[in-house]
Amino acid sequence: MGIIHGSFSNQHDYVFSAMRGENSAPPNARSASVRTIIRWSSKLVLVCIAVILVSGCGRYKEELENAKQQVSNLTVENKKLTDLSASLNQEKGRLNDQIKELSDKYARAQKELNDANKVKSDLSDENSKLKQQDAAMKEEIASLKTERDDLSIEAKELKQRLSEALELAGPSLSVPARTALERSAKEMAPDSRKTLSACDAVIEFMKRSESIIRRNKGQERAELLQQVKQQYSSLMRDAPERATKAAQDWVNEGPGFWDESSDNDSVFRLLQLRNIVLDACGKTPSEAGFD
C-alpha cells in the first residue's frame, strides 16, 4: 500500500506540473504522459476496488462464520428443545392416563357411595316400617292378651252354664233316636216365616248345630248335623267366607268339646271361632244371642 501511494503521489505531481506548463515537452510527449496518467489512474482505481473487495469479503466471511456458529448453536438448542418437547409430551400422556384412571376410580367410588346411600335409605325406610310393625304387633299382643283374659272369664261362665244345662238336659238324653229324627224336620229346619240374612243364617246354623250336639250322640248326631248343614247351605252362600268356614269348624269341634272333658284350650278355641264369625258379620255376642 505504501509503494502504491508513493507512485500515485509522484504521478500526481507530474500531472499537475504538466498542467501548469512546467514541462515544455512536445505534444506527443504530453499525450504519452496523459495516457500514462490514465493508465496509472485506472490501475489505482482497480487496486482500490480490489482493496475494498478484499476487506469487504473478510468482513463478510467473519460474519458468515459467526452466522454459521449461531446456526450451529441454534441447531443444538433446537435439538435440546425438541427432545425436551418429546419428553414433556410423554409426561403429558402419562399424566393424562393417570387422570383418566383417577377419574374412573372417582366415578366408581361415587357410584358405590350412591349405592351405599340408597341402601342406607332403604334400610332406614325398612327400619321405620319394622318399628311400626313392632309397635302394631305389641298393640295386637296386648289386645290378644286382653281378649284371652276376657275369653277365660267368659269360658268359666260358659262352663258353669254348660254344667247347669247338662243337669237340666239330663232327662232328654233318654229320648229315642227315632223321635229325635222325626222331630228334626220341624225343629231343625229354618223358620220359613222369617227372612234370614246370610250372616243370620250362619249364626242360626251354629245354634241349631249346638242344640243337636248337646242332645244327641253317635250316628244320630251325625245325620242330624248333616241335615242342618244341607238346610242352611243355600242360605249361608252369600255370607263372608271367614264366617262360614269358622262356623263349620266350630260345629266340627263341638262334639269333641261336649263328649270329652273340656279344658281351657278347647273352650278358648270354640270362643275364638265364634268371635271370628261375629267379627266377620259385624255383630256382638249379645246381638247374636250368645249371651
PASEBA-1860 file (N, C-alpha, C; in nm, 3 decimals):
! residues 291
1> MGIIHGSF> 0.084/-0.120/0.000/0.000/0.000/0.000/0.088/0.125/0.000 ~ 0.199/0.125/0.070/0.292/0.241/0.073/0.352/0.269/-0.064 ~ 0.393/0.161/-0.135/0.451/0.175/-0.270/0.350/0.236/-0.364 ~ 0.224/0.183/-0.351/0.116/0.233/-0.440/0.092/0.378/-0.412 ~ 0.092/0.414/-0.287/0.069/0.554/-0.251/0.182/0.644/-0.300 ~ 0.308/0.596/-0.291/0.424/0.675/-0.340/0.415/0.696/-0.490 ~ 0.387/0.595/-0.564/0.377/0.606/-0.709/0.266/0.700/-0.747 ~ 0.155/0.689/-0.673/0.040/0.775/-0.703/0.076/0.921/-0.677
9> SNQHDYVF> 0.153/0.944/-0.570/0.194/1.082/-0.537/0.286/1.140/-0.644 ~ 0.384/1.060/-0.689/0.476/1.107/-0.792/0.402/1.136/-0.921 ~ 0.315/1.045/-0.958/0.237/1.063/-1.081/0.150/1.185/-1.071 ~ 0.090/1.206/-0.952/0.004/1.322/-0.930/0.081/1.452/-0.948 ~ 0.204/1.455/-0.890/0.287/1.575/-0.904/0.324/1.600/-1.048 ~ 0.355/1.497/-1.123/0.393/1.510/-1.263/0.279/1.565/-1.345 ~ 0.159/1.514/-1.317/0.041/1.556/-1.394/0.014/1.702/-1.372 ~ 0.022/1.744/-1.249/-0.009/1.884/-1.219/0.103/1.977/-1.270
17> SAMRGENS> 0.224/1.930/-1.273/0.336/2.011/-1.329/0.314/2.031/-1.477 ~ 0.268/1.930/-1.545/0.241/1.942/-1.689/0.129/2.039/-1.713 ~ 0.029/2.038/-1.628/-0.087/2.124/-1.646/-0.047/2.269/-1.621 ~ 0.047/2.294/-1.534/0.090/2.432/-1.509/0.191/2.482/-1.613 ~ 0.232/2.398/-1.703/0.327/2.439/-1.807/0.470/2.431/-1.763 ~ 0.494/2.364/-1.654/0.628/2.349/-1.606/0.707/2.255/-1.695 ~ 0.640/2.170/-1.767/0.706/2.076/-1.855/0.682/2.124/-1.999 ~ 0.780/2.151/-2.068/0.768/2.204/-2.205/0.793/2.098/-2.309
25> APPNARSA> 0.752/1.975/-2.269/0.772/1.863/-2.362/0.680/1.881/-2.481 ~ 0.711/1.821/-2.595/0.633/1.830/-2.717/0.496/1.763/-2.696 ~ 0.398/1.790/-2.787/0.262/1.732/-2.773/0.261/1.582/-2.769 ~ 0.345/1.514/-2.846/0.344/1.368/-2.841/0.384/1.318/-2.702 ~ 0.482/1.394/-2.651/0.524/1.355/-2.516/0.413/1.377/-2.417 ~ 0.341/1.489/-2.435/0.228/1.515/-2.342/0.120/1.410/-2.357 ~ 0.089/1.367/-2.477/-0.013/1.262/-2.497/0.029/1.133/-2.428 ~ 0.159/1.106/-2.442/0.207/0.984/-2.376/0.194/0.996/-2.226
33> SVRTIIRW> 0.222/1.120/-2.178/0.210/1.139/-2.031/0.066/1.123/-1.986 ~ -0.025/1.181/-2.066/-0.170/1.168/-2.029/-0.213/1.023/-2.027 ~ -0.167/0.951/-2.130/-0.203/0.811/-2.135/-0.148/0.734/-2.014 ~ -0.024/0.775/-1.981/0.038/0.709/-1.864/-0.041/0.739/-1.738 ~ -0.080/0.870/-1.729/-0.160/0.909/-1.609/-0.290/0.830/-1.604 ~ -0.355/0.821/-1.720/-0.485/0.748/-1.725/-0.463/0.601/-1.688 ~ -0.357/0.545/-1.742/-0.331/0.403/-1.716/-0.308/0.379/-1.567 ~ -0.221/0.472/-1.510/-0.194/0.455/-1.368/-0.319/0.485/-1.282
41> SSKLVLVC> -0.395/0.577/-1.329/-0.519/0.608/-1.256/-0.613/0.487/-1.258 ~ -0.623/0.423/-1.374/-0.708/0.302/-1.385/-0.659/0.192/-1.292 ~ -0.524/0.177/-1.294/-0.467/0.076/-1.206/-0.497/0.108/-1.061 ~ -0.486/0.243/-1.032/-0.513/0.285/-0.894/-0.658/0.255/-0.854 ~ -0.745/0.284/-0.949/-0.889/0.256/-0.921/-0.910/0.107/-0.900 ~ -0.849/0.026/-0.988/-0.867/-0.119/-0.974/-0.810/-0.169/-0.842 ~ -0.692/-0.109/-0.807/-0.632/-0.151/-0.680/-0.721/-0.115/-0.563 ~ -0.779/0.007/-0.570/-0.871/0.049/-0.460/-0.992/-0.043/-0.451
49> IAVILVSG> -1.045/-0.073/-0.573/-1.163/-0.164/-0.574/-1.126/-0.301/-0.516 ~ -1.003/-0.349/-0.557/-0.960/-0.479/-0.506/-0.944/-0.476/-0.355 ~ -0.885/-0.359/-0.306/-0.868/-0.348/-0.160/-1.002/-0.349/-0.089 ~ -1.096/-0.274/-0.149/-1.231/-0.267/-0.088/-1.297/-0.405/-0.087 ~ -1.284/-0.474/-0.202/-1.347/-0.607/-0.212/-1.285/-0.704/-0.111 ~ -1.148/-0.697/-0.106/-1.080/-0.790/-0.014/-1.121/-0.763/0.129 ~ -1.121/-0.633/0.165/-1.159/-0.601/0.304/-1.305/-0.638/0.330 ~ -1.395/-0.613/0.229/-1.537/-0.649/0.246/-1.557/-0.798/0.256
57> CGRYKEEL> -1.490/-0.875/0.177/-1.504/-1.022/0.181/-1.459/-1.077/0.315 ~ -1.350/-1.018/0.368/-1.305/-1.065/0.500/-1.410/-1.042/0.607 ~ -1.471/-0.922/0.600/-1.576/-0.893/0.700/-1.696/-0.986/0.681 ~ -1.731/-1.002/0.553/-1.845/-1.092/0.525/-1.816/-1.235/0.564 ~ -1.692/-1.277/0.545/-1.655/-1.413/0.583/-1.666/-1.432/0.734 ~ -1.619/-1.327/0.805/-1.629/-1.334/0.951/-1.775/-1.339/0.996 ~ -1.854/-1.254/0.929/-1.998/-1.257/0.964/-2.060/-1.391/0.929 ~ -2.017/-1.449/0.816/-2.069/-1.581/0.776/-2.032/-1.688/0.877
65> ENAKQQVS> -1.906/-1.680/0.927/-1.863/-1.776/1.028/-1.946/-1.761/1.156 ~ -1.966/-1.631/1.188/-2.049/-1.607/1.308/-2.191/-1.661/1.288 ~ -2.243/-1.639/1.167/-2.379/-1.689/1.138/-2.382/-1.840/1.144 ~ -2.277/-1.903/1.086/-2.271/-2.050/1.092/-2.267/-2.098/1.236 ~ -2.187/-2.029/1.319/-2.179/-2.067/1.460/-2.314/-2.052/1.529 ~ -2.381/-1.940/1.498/-2.513/-1.919/1.557/-2.613/-2.026/1.512 ~ -2.604/-2.058/1.379/-2.691/-2.164/1.328/-2.664/-2.296/1.398 ~ -2.533/-2.325/1.416/-2.497/-2.449/1.485/-2.549/-2.449/1.628
73> NLTVENKK> -2.528/-2.333/1.695/-2.579/-2.323/1.833/-2.731/-2.338/1.838 ~ -2.796/-2.270/1.741/-2.942/-2.280/1.736/-2.988/-2.423/1.706 ~ -2.910/-2.491/1.619/-2.944/-2.631/1.588/-2.936/-2.718/1.712 ~ -2.827/-2.699/1.789/-2.811/-2.776/1.913/-2.923/-2.743/2.011 ~ -2.952/-2.611/2.020/-3.057/-2.569/2.113/-3.194/-2.623/2.068 ~ -3.215/-2.622/1.935/-3.341/-2.674/1.882/-3.354/-2.823/1.911 ~ -3.243/-2.898/1.898/-3.247/-3.042/1.927/-3.280/-3.066/2.075 ~ -3.217/-2.982/2.160/-3.246/-2.995/2.303/-3.394/-2.967/2.331
81> LTDLSASL> -3.444/-2.859/2.267/-3.585/-2.825/2.287/-3.678/-2.932/2.230 ~ -3.636/-2.991/2.116/-3.716/-3.099/2.057/-3.722/-3.220/2.150 ~ -3.604/-3.257/2.204/-3.601/-3.369/2.299/-3.684/-3.338/2.424 ~ -3.672/-3.211/2.470/-3.749/-3.172/2.588/-3.899/-3.175/2.559 ~ -3.936/-3.131/2.436/-4.077/-3.133/2.398/-4.130/-3.276/2.392 ~ -4.050/-3.368/2.336/-4.090/-3.509/2.331/-4.106/-3.565/2.471 ~ -4.010/-3.529/2.559/-4.018/-3.578/2.697/-4.142/-3.522/2.767 ~ -4.168/-3.392/2.741/-4.288/-3.331/2.802/-4.416/-3.393/2.748
89> NQEKGRLN> -4.418/-3.422/2.618/-4.535/-3.487/2.560/-4.557/-3.625/2.620 ~ -4.445/-3.698/2.640/-4.455/-3.829/2.703/-4.508/-3.818/2.845 ~ -4.456/-3.718/2.919/-4.503/-3.695/3.056/-4.650/-3.654/3.056 ~ -4.687/-3.572/2.956/-4.827/-3.531/2.944/-4.918/-3.652/2.920 ~ -4.874/-3.744/2.833/-4.952/-3.865/2.809/-4.967/-3.949/2.934 ~ -4.855/-3.961/3.009/-4.861/-4.039/3.134/-4.957/-3.974/3.234 ~ -4.948/-3.840/3.244/-5.038/-3.771/3.337/-5.184/-3.783/3.292 ~ -5.207/-3.779/3.160/-5.344/-3.797/3.110/-5.397/-3.935/3.144
97> DQIKELSD> -5.309/-4.037/3.133/-5.351/-4.173/3.171/-5.384/-4.180/3.320 ~ -5.299/-4.114/3.401/-5.327/-4.112/3.546/-5.457/-4.039/3.576 ~ -5.480/-3.927/3.506/-5.604/-3.852/3.527/-5.725/-3.937/3.489 ~ -5.715/-4.009/3.376/-5.825/-4.096/3.334/-5.849/-4.206/3.436 ~ -5.739/-4.266/3.485/-5.752/-4.373/3.585/-5.815/-4.319/3.713 ~ -5.770/-4.200/3.756/-5.828/-4.141/3.876/-5.975/-4.104/3.855 ~ -6.007/-4.058/3.733/-6.148/-4.025/3.703/-6.234/-4.150/3.709 ~ -6.182/-4.261/3.654/-6.257/-4.387/3.661/-6.275/-4.432/3.806
105> KYARAQKE> -6.167/-4.420/3.885/-6.177/-4.458/4.026/-6.279/-4.370/4.099 ~ -6.276/-4.240/4.067/-6.370/-4.147/4.131/-6.513/-4.181/4.092 ~ -6.533/-4.213/3.963/-6.668/-4.249/3.917/-6.717/-4.375/3.987 ~ -6.626/-4.476/4.000/-6.665/-4.598/4.070/-6.695/-4.570/4.216 ~ -6.609/-4.490/4.278/-6.631/-4.456/4.419/-6.762/-4.379/4.438 ~ -6.791/-4.288/4.345/-6.916/-4.211/4.353/-7.036/-4.303/4.337 ~ -7.026/-4.400/4.244/-7.136/-4.495/4.224/-7.155/-4.581/4.349 ~ -7.043/-4.628/4.406/-7.053/-4.708/4.528/-7.114/-4.626/4.641
113> LNDANKVK> -7.075/-4.498/4.648/-7.131/-4.411/4.752/-7.280/-4.392/4.731 ~ -7.320/-4.370/4.606/-7.463/-4.355/4.576/-7.540/-4.482/4.610 ~ -7.480/-4.598/4.574/-7.545/-4.726/4.607/-7.556/-4.743/4.759 ~ -7.447/-4.706/4.829/-7.449/-4.717/4.975/-7.554/-4.625/5.036 ~ -7.565/-4.503/4.981/-7.667/-4.410/5.032/-7.807/-4.463/5.004 ~ -7.825/-4.525/4.886/-7.957/-4.583/4.854/-7.989/-4.698/4.949 ~ -7.887/-4.785/4.972/-7.909/-4.896/5.065/-7.940/-4.843/5.205 ~ -7.865/-4.737/5.242/-7.890/-4.676/5.374/-8.031/-4.622/5.383
121> SDLSDENS> -8.075/-4.555/5.274/-8.211/-4.501/5.272/-8.314/-4.614/5.280 ~ -8.288/-4.721/5.200/-8.381/-4.835/5.203/-8.385/-4.899/5.341 ~ -8.266/-4.913/5.402/-8.261/-4.972/5.536/-8.332/-4.884/5.638 ~ -8.316/-4.752/5.619/-8.385/-4.660/5.710/-8.536/-4.673/5.697 ~ -8.582/-4.680/5.570/-8.726/-4.698/5.548/-8.773/-4.832/5.604 ~ -8.691/-4.936/5.579/-8.729/-5.069/5.629/-8.730/-5.070/5.782 ~ -8.631/-5.000/5.841/-8.626/-4.993/5.987/-8.749/-4.921/6.042 ~ -8.790/-4.814/5.973/-8.910/-4.742/6.017/-9.034/-4.832/6.007
129> KLKQQDAA> -9.041/-4.906/5.895/-9.155/-4.998/5.879/-9.153/-5.106/5.987 ~ -9.032/-5.160/6.015/-9.022/-5.263/6.118/-9.062/-5.210/6.255 ~ -9.022/-5.083/6.281/-9.062/-5.022/6.409/-9.213/-5.008/6.417 ~ -9.273/-4.966/6.305/-9.418/-4.954/6.303/-9.485/-5.089/6.320 ~ -9.431/-5.190/6.249/-9.486/-5.325/6.263/-9.468/-5.377/6.405 ~ -9.351/-5.347/6.464/-9.327/-5.392/6.601/-9.426/-5.327/6.697 ~ -9.449/-5.196/6.677/-9.545/-5.128/6.763/-9.685/-5.186/6.743 ~ -9.721/-5.213/6.614/-9.853/-5.271/6.587/-9.865/-5.410/6.648
137> MKEEIASL> -9.757/-5.490/6.639/-9.760/-5.625/6.696/-9.772/-5.619/6.848 ~ -9.702/-5.523/6.908/-9.714/-5.509/7.053/-9.856/-5.474/7.093 ~ -9.917/-5.383/7.016/-10.056/-5.348/7.044/-10.148/-5.468/7.023 ~ -10.119/-5.543/6.914/-10.202/-5.661/6.887/-10.185/-5.767/6.997 ~ -10.059/-5.785/7.042/-10.035/-5.882/7.150/-10.107/-5.839/7.277 ~ -10.098/-5.708/7.305/-10.169/-5.658/7.424/-10.319/-5.680/7.409 ~ -10.370/-5.654/7.286/-10.513/-5.676/7.262/-10.550/-5.823/7.276 ~ -10.461/-5.911/7.223/-10.488/-6.055/7.234/-10.483/-6.103/7.379
145> KTERDDLS> -10.391/-6.046/7.456/-10.386/-6.083/7.598/-10.514/-6.040/7.669 ~ -10.557/-5.918/7.636/-10.683/-5.871/7.696/-10.798/-5.960/7.652 ~ -10.800/-5.995/7.522/-10.908/-6.081/7.472/-10.901/-6.219/7.535 ~ -10.779/-6.270/7.556/-10.765/-6.402/7.618/-10.816/-6.399/7.762 ~ -10.783/-6.290/7.832/-10.834/-6.278/7.970/-10.986/-6.272/7.971 ~ -11.041/-6.192/7.876/-11.188/-6.184/7.868/-11.248/-6.319/7.832 ~ -11.182/-6.388/7.738/-11.233/-6.520/7.697/-11.221/-6.622/7.810 ~ -11.115/-6.609/7.889/-11.101/-6.701/8.003/-11.217/-6.681/8.102
153> IEAKELKQ> -11.249/-6.554/8.127/-11.362/-6.526/8.216/-11.492/-6.579/8.155 ~ -11.506/-6.553/8.022/-11.626/-6.599/7.954/-11.631/-6.752/7.951 ~ -11.515/-6.816/7.937/-11.511/-6.962/7.935/-11.556/-7.020/8.069 ~ -11.512/-6.957/8.177/-11.557/-7.004/8.309/-11.708/-6.992/8.322 ~ -11.761/-6.877/8.278/-11.906/-6.859/8.284/-11.975/-6.960/8.195 ~ -11.916/-6.984/8.075/-11.978/-7.079/7.984/-11.975/-7.220/8.040 ~ -11.866/-7.259/8.105/-11.858/-7.392/8.167/-11.964/-7.408/8.274 ~ -11.982/-7.301/8.350/-12.085/-7.306/8.455/-12.223/-7.321/8.392
161> RLSEALEL> -12.249/-7.243/8.284/-12.378/-7.253/8.216/-12.397/-7.390/8.154 ~ -12.287/-7.447/8.100/-12.295/-7.579/8.039/-12.325/-7.686/8.144 ~ -12.264/-7.668/8.257/-12.291/-7.765/8.364/-12.438/-7.760/8.405 ~ -12.487/-7.636/8.418/-12.628/-7.623/8.452/-12.717/-7.678/8.342 ~ -12.681/-7.654/8.215/-12.760/-7.703/8.103/-12.759/-7.855/8.098 ~ -12.645/-7.915/8.129/-12.637/-8.062/8.129/-12.726/-8.121/8.236 ~ -12.728/-8.053/8.349/-12.815/-8.102/8.456/-12.962/-8.094/8.416 ~ -12.998/-7.980/8.348/-13.136/-7.966/8.303/-13.169/-8.057/8.187
169> AGPSLSVP> -13.070/-8.089/8.100/-13.095/-8.171/7.981/-13.080/-8.319/8.009 ~ -13.058/-8.355/8.134/-13.037/-8.497/8.165/-13.150/-8.586/8.120 ~ -13.274/-8.559/8.149/-13.384/-8.648/8.109/-13.400/-8.659/7.959 ~ -13.363/-8.552/7.884/-13.387/-8.556/7.740/-13.293/-8.652/7.670 ~ -13.188/-8.695/7.739/-13.094/-8.787/7.676/-13.156/-8.923/7.649 ~ -13.264/-8.955/7.718/-13.326/-9.086/7.702/-13.430/-9.089/7.592 ~ -13.445/-8.973/7.515/-13.543/-8.971/7.407/-13.498/-9.065/7.297 ~ -13.587/-9.149/7.245/-13.549/-9.243/7.141/-13.495/-9.172/7.018
177> ARTALERS> -13.406/-9.239/6.948/-13.343/-9.180/6.830/-13.445/-9.149/6.724 ~ -13.544/-9.235/6.710/-13.643/-9.216/6.604/-13.724/-9.088/6.628 ~ -13.757/-9.066/6.756/-13.834/-8.945/6.787/-13.754/-8.820/6.752 ~ -13.623/-8.821/6.782/-13.537/-8.706/6.751/-13.527/-8.686/6.601 ~ -13.515/-8.796/6.527/-13.504/-8.784/6.382/-13.633/-8.730/6.321 ~ -13.746/-8.778/6.374/-13.874/-8.728/6.321/-13.893/-8.581/6.356 ~ -13.849/-8.545/6.475/-13.866/-8.408/6.518/-13.772/-8.311/6.446 ~ -13.660/-8.363/6.391/-13.558/-8.276/6.331/-13.613/-8.200/6.212
185> AKEMAPDS> -13.704/-8.260/6.136/-13.756/-8.195/6.016/-13.827/-8.065/6.050 ~ -13.892/-8.061/6.169/-13.964/-7.940/6.209/-13.877/-7.846/6.292 ~ -13.809/-7.904/6.393/-13.735/-7.820/6.486/-13.606/-7.764/6.426 ~ -13.538/-7.844/6.343/-13.407/-7.805/6.293/-13.413/-7.729/6.161 ~ -13.527/-7.724/6.097/-13.538/-7.652/5.969/-13.546/-7.503/5.995 ~ -13.499/-7.423/5.903/-13.510/-7.278/5.918/-13.655/-7.235/5.923 ~ -13.681/-7.133/6.000/-13.817/-7.082/6.015/-13.855/-7.011/5.886 ~ -13.953/-7.065/5.813/-13.994/-7.008/5.684/-14.064/-6.875/5.700
193> RKTLSACD> -14.109/-6.846/5.823/-14.177/-6.719/5.843/-14.079/-6.603/5.854 ~ -13.952/-6.632/5.872/-13.850/-6.528/5.884/-13.765/-6.523/5.756 ~ -13.727/-6.404/5.718/-13.632/-6.387/5.607/-13.495/-6.361/5.668 ~ -13.407/-6.461/5.660/-13.275/-6.453/5.722/-13.174/-6.393/5.625 ~ -13.087/-6.306/5.681/-12.970/-6.264/5.604/-12.867/-6.376/5.605 ~ -12.765/-6.363/5.522/-12.663/-6.469/5.515/-12.594/-6.486/5.649 ~ -12.560/-6.374/5.715/-12.492/-6.384/5.844/-12.586/-6.439/5.952 ~ -12.711/-6.396/5.948/-12.808/-6.452/6.045/-12.824/-6.602/6.025
201> AVIEFMKR> -12.819/-6.646/5.898/-12.828/-6.790/5.869/-12.709/-6.864/5.926 ~ -12.591/-6.804/5.919/-12.471/-6.867/5.975/-12.486/-6.883/6.127 ~ -12.532/-6.777/6.192/-12.547/-6.781/6.339/-12.654/-6.881/6.379 ~ -12.763/-6.885/6.307/-12.870/-6.982/6.339/-12.822/-7.123/6.312 ~ -12.741/-7.141/6.207/-12.682/-7.273/6.179/-12.598/-7.320/6.297 ~ -12.521/-7.229/6.356/-12.439/-7.265/6.472/-12.526/-7.302/6.591 ~ -12.633/-7.226/6.614/-12.720/-7.254/6.730/-12.793/-7.386/6.713 ~ -12.847/-7.412/6.592/-12.916/-7.540/6.568/-12.819/-7.657/6.580
209> SESIIRRN> -12.699/-7.639/6.529/-12.598/-7.746/6.539/-12.560/-7.771/6.685 ~ -12.546/-7.661/6.763/-12.514/-7.677/6.904/-12.623/-7.756/6.978 ~ -12.748/-7.725/6.943/-12.859/-7.797/7.008/-12.853/-7.946/6.977 ~ -12.824/-7.981/6.850/-12.814/-8.122/6.812/-12.698/-8.189/6.883 ~ -12.583/-8.120/6.890/-12.465/-8.178/6.954/-12.492/-8.204/7.101 ~ -12.560/-8.114/7.166/-12.584/-8.128/7.310/-12.685/-8.240/7.340 ~ -12.784/-8.263/7.249/-12.892/-8.356/7.281/-12.877/-8.493/7.217 ~ -12.781/-8.507/7.124/-12.770/-8.635/7.052/-12.625/-8.680/7.049
217> KGQERAEL> -12.609/-8.809/7.015/-12.477/-8.869/7.009/-12.468/-8.965/6.892 ~ -12.345/-9.001/6.858/-12.319/-9.106/6.761/-12.372/-9.075/6.623 ~ -12.424/-9.183/6.558/-12.471/-9.174/6.421/-12.589/-9.079/6.407 ~ -12.674/-9.082/6.510/-12.791/-8.993/6.507/-12.746/-8.846/6.499 ~ -12.648/-8.810/6.579/-12.596/-8.673/6.578/-12.539/-8.637/6.440 ~ -12.463/-8.728/6.384/-12.401/-8.703/6.255/-12.505/-8.680/6.146 ~ -12.611/-8.761/6.147/-12.715/-8.746/6.046/-12.788/-8.613/6.062 ~ -12.820/-8.578/6.185/-12.890/-8.453/6.209/-12.803/-8.331/6.171
225> LQQVKQQY> -12.675/-8.339/6.205/-12.586/-8.229/6.169/-12.575/-8.214/6.016 ~ -12.574/-8.327/5.946/-12.569/-8.322/5.801/-12.696/-8.261/5.744 ~ -12.811/-8.295/5.804/-12.937/-8.235/5.759/-12.937/-8.083/5.778 ~ -12.892/-8.039/5.895/-12.889/-7.895/5.922/-12.794/-7.824/5.824 ~ -12.682/-7.885/5.798/-12.587/-7.825/5.705/-12.649/-7.809/5.567 ~ -12.721/-7.914/5.521/-12.786/-7.906/5.390/-12.897/-7.801/5.390 ~ -12.970/-7.790/5.500/-13.079/-7.693/5.507/-13.030/-7.549/5.503 ~ -12.914/-7.522/5.563/-12.865/-7.385/5.573/-12.759/-7.349/5.468
233> SSLMRDAP> -12.712/-7.445/5.392/-12.603/-7.418/5.298/-12.640/-7.312/5.196 ~ -12.761/-7.321/5.142/-12.802/-7.221/5.043/-12.821/-7.083/5.105 ~ -12.867/-7.081/5.232/-12.889/-6.953/5.299/-12.757/-6.885/5.335 ~ -12.653/-6.963/5.360/-12.524/-6.908/5.401/-12.432/-6.876/5.283 ~ -12.482/-6.897/5.160/-12.395/-6.886/5.044/-12.332/-6.745/5.030 ~ -12.408/-6.641/5.064/-12.359/-6.504/5.046/-12.289/-6.448/5.170 ~ -12.273/-6.528/5.273/-12.204/-6.481/5.394/-12.054/-6.473/5.369 ~ -11.981/-6.393/5.448/-11.835/-6.388/5.433/-11.774/-6.527/5.448
241> ERATKAAQ> -11.676/-6.554/5.366/-11.614/-6.687/5.368/-11.553/-6.718/5.504 ~ -11.494/-6.615/5.569/-11.436/-6.636/5.702/-11.544/-6.683/5.800 ~ -11.661/-6.625/5.787/-11.770/-6.660/5.879/-11.817/-6.805/5.858 ~ -11.840/-6.842/5.734/-11.889/-6.978/5.707/-11.784/-7.084/5.743 ~ -11.657/-7.056/5.714/-11.553/-7.153/5.747/-11.539/-7.168/5.898 ~ -11.537/-7.052/5.970/-11.525/-7.059/6.116/-11.646/-7.128/6.179 ~ -11.765/-7.104/6.123/-11.886/-7.170/6.175/-11.879/-7.321/6.155 ~ -11.833/-7.363/6.037/-11.822/-7.506/6.012/-11.716/-7.570/6.103
249> DWVNEGPG> -11.603/-7.501/6.125/-11.502/-7.552/6.218/-11.558/-7.559/6.361 ~ -11.637/-7.460/6.396/-11.699/-7.457/6.529/-11.790/-7.578/6.548 ~ -11.869/-7.613/6.446/-11.958/-7.730/6.453/-11.876/-7.858/6.456 ~ -11.770/-7.865/6.378/-11.688/-7.987/6.372/-11.619/-8.015/6.505 ~ -11.577/-7.910/6.577/-11.507/-7.928/6.704/-11.603/-7.938/6.824 ~ -11.731/-7.909/6.799/-11.828/-7.914/6.909/-11.844/-8.051/6.973 ~ -11.860/-8.160/6.896/-11.877/-8.292/6.958/-11.762/-8.329/7.052 ~ -11.639/-8.299/7.011/-11.526/-8.330/7.097/-11.532/-8.252/7.227
257> FWDESSDN> -11.580/-8.128/7.220/-11.591/-8.048/7.342/-11.698/-8.105/7.435 ~ -11.811/-8.148/7.380/-11.921/-8.197/7.463/-11.898/-8.340/7.513 ~ -11.837/-8.423/7.430/-11.823/-8.563/7.465/-11.706/-8.588/7.559 ~ -11.603/-8.505/7.550/-11.485/-8.526/7.632/-11.479/-8.418/7.739 ~ -11.390/-8.441/7.834/-11.374/-8.341/7.940/-11.312/-8.216/7.879 ~ -11.383/-8.109/7.887/-11.338/-7.985/7.823/-11.231/-7.918/7.907 ~ -11.125/-7.872/7.838/-11.021/-7.795/7.906/-11.026/-7.650/7.855 ~ -10.940/-7.568/7.912/-10.940/-7.427/7.874/-10.906/-7.405/7.728
265> DSVFRLLQ> -10.816/-7.489/7.673/-10.779/-7.474/7.534/-10.898/-7.499/7.441 ~ -10.977/-7.601/7.472/-11.094/-7.631/7.389/-11.196/-7.518/7.397 ~ -11.218/-7.470/7.518/-11.312/-7.359/7.534/-11.262/-7.235/7.460 ~ -11.131/-7.207/7.473/-11.073/-7.090/7.406/-11.085/-7.104/7.255 ~ -11.066/-7.225/7.203/-11.076/-7.247/7.059/-11.218/-7.221/7.010 ~ -11.318/-7.273/7.080/-11.457/-7.252/7.040/-11.494/-7.104/7.046 ~ -11.451/-7.037/7.152/-11.480/-6.895/7.163/-11.409/-6.815/7.053 ~ -11.289/-6.857/7.019/-11.216/-6.789/6.912/-11.288/-6.803/6.779
273> LRNIVLDA> -11.335/-6.924/6.748/-11.408/-6.946/6.623/-11.539/-6.866/6.622 ~ -11.607/-6.865/6.737/-11.732/-6.789/6.745/-11.706/-6.640/6.721 ~ -11.599/-6.587/6.780/-11.569/-6.446/6.763/-11.528/-6.411/6.620 ~ -11.466/-6.507/6.550/-11.434/-6.485/6.409/-11.563/-6.467/6.329 ~ -11.663/-6.551/6.358/-11.792/-6.540/6.289/-11.856/-6.405/6.319 ~ -11.857/-6.367/6.446/-11.921/-6.240/6.486/-11.847/-6.121/6.425 ~ -11.715/-6.128/6.423/-11.638/-6.017/6.367/-11.661/-6.005/6.216 ~ -11.667/-6.118/6.145/-11.691/-6.115/6.001/-11.831/-6.064/5.969
281> CGKTPSEA> -11.925/-6.093/6.055/-12.064/-6.049/6.032/-12.094/-5.914/6.097 ~ -11.999/-5.861/6.172/-12.019/-5.730/6.234/-12.123/-5.731/6.345 ~ -12.122/-5.835/6.426/-12.218/-5.847/6.535/-12.146/-5.868/6.668 ~ -12.216/-5.830/6.776/-12.166/-5.855/6.910/-12.230/-5.983/6.962 ~ -12.174/-6.044/7.066/-12.233/-6.166/7.122/-12.380/-6.145/7.165 ~ -12.410/-6.029/7.223/-12.548/-6.005/7.265/-12.641/-5.991/7.145 ~ -12.595/-5.926/7.038/-12.677/-5.912/6.918/-12.703/-6.046/6.851 ~ -12.606/-6.137/6.861/-12.623/-6.269/6.800/-12.696/-6.366/6.891
289> GFD> -12.725/-6.325/7.017/-12.797/-6.412/7.108/-12.710/-6.517/7.173 ~ -12.581/-6.489/7.192/-12.492/-6.587/7.258/-12.472/-6.557/7.404 ~ -12.537/-6.455/7.456/-12.521/-6.425/7.599/-12.600/-6.527/7.683
END
